[in-house]
Amino acid sequence: MLKEEDIHTLACLLKLFLRELPEPLFPFELYDKIMESGGTMKRRVLLRQLPKANYETLAHLMSVVRLVAQHEEETRMGSYNLAIVFGPTLFRPMDPSQETPESCAIVSTFTQGLIEYFIAHPEGIRE
């Protein structure tokens, strides 16, 4: 059984891995499309545009995130908190100076919707 500190270390390593990718799981051009749509881009449309390796990585990540969210009473990590934690590592602009409070809110809301979708529809992870 993992100790609580080990779980936090693993979570930090996962976030670091995602943050240090040369390009986020949602490539820069998809970030731009999401911003242009004001965060209203359809999930299926977005997911179909992901490169295969990115989609597979996202599918595994969403499986883990779903498990964490299912134990929200223990973890205190529901879809809202998970979106705040993972949103900036999944979606980011090529130029960091483009990040604004408004773009961060769009990313967080969009990520929360994505996480909630995968929590409610686990089969959607592998569609």
N, C-alpha and C positions, 0 to 999 in steps of 0.2 A: 504494500500500500504506500502511495506517495504521501509525504508529509506536506502540510500546507505550504511551507516555504518552497518545496520542490515544484508545486503546481504553479506558484507565482513566477518562479524562475523559468519554467517552460513557457508560460504565457508571454513573458518578456522576450524570450528568445524567438518565439513565433512572430511577435510584433517587429522585432529587430530585423528578422529575415525579410519580412514583407516590406519594411521601410527601406532596406538597403538594396532592394532589387533595382537595377538600372532603370526599369520602367515598371510602373505598378501593374497589378493584375488586370486592372482596367486601363488599357493603353491610353496615352495622352490624348489621342484624337477622340476617344470615347468620352474622356473627361470634358473635352470641349463641346461635344454633342449634348451631353447631359446638362452642361451649363446653359447652352443655347436653348434647350427645351425648358429651362427653369426647373429641372428635376422631374419633368412629367414623362420622360421617355419610357416606353413600355419595356418591362423586364425581359420579355421574350426576345424583342428586337435587339436589345442590348446584349443579351447572352449569346445570341446567334452570331454576333460580330466579334466575339472573343476568339483569339487564337486557341487551338486545341489544348495546348499545354496550360494556358492560363485558365481555360474552362475546367480542366481536370483538377488543377490546384484549387480553384475556387470551390468546386464540388466537395473536395475533401475538407476544406476549411469550413464550409457551411455545415457539413455533417458534424464537425466538432462544436461549432457555434450553436447549432441546434441542441446538442446534448447539454451544453452549459446553460442555455436559456430554459431548458426543461426543468432544471434544478435551481430556478431563480430564487426560491426561498432560502436555499443554502448559499448560493454563489452571489446573490444580490446583483446578478448580471442578466437583466432582461434584454429585450431587443433594443430598447433605447440606450442603455449603457453600452451594450456591445457595439452599437452603431457609432457611438462617440469614440470608442476605443479603436475599432477597425476601419471606420470610414476614411480617415486621413491616410491610412496605409494602403487602402484598396484603390482610392481615387485621389489623384493629385495632379496639378498642372505641371507642365514642363518647366515653366518659369515660376519659382516660388513667390515672386513678387505679385503674381496674379491672385494669390489667395487673399480673400477678403472675408470679413465676418459673414457677408451674405453667401459667398460661395461655400464657406464651411457649413452654414446652416443647410444649404441645398444638399451637400454631400451627406451630412448626417441624416437628414430626412430621407433621402433616397436610399442610403444604406440600411436605415431602420426598416423601410418598406421591403427591401430585398431580404433581409434577415427574417422578418415576419412572414414573408411569403414562403421561405424555405422551412420555417418552423411548422407552418400550417400545411405545407405541401411537400413533404420530404421526397416524394416521387419526382418533384420538379427539379431536384438537384441533378438528376440524370436524364432529363428530357432531351 
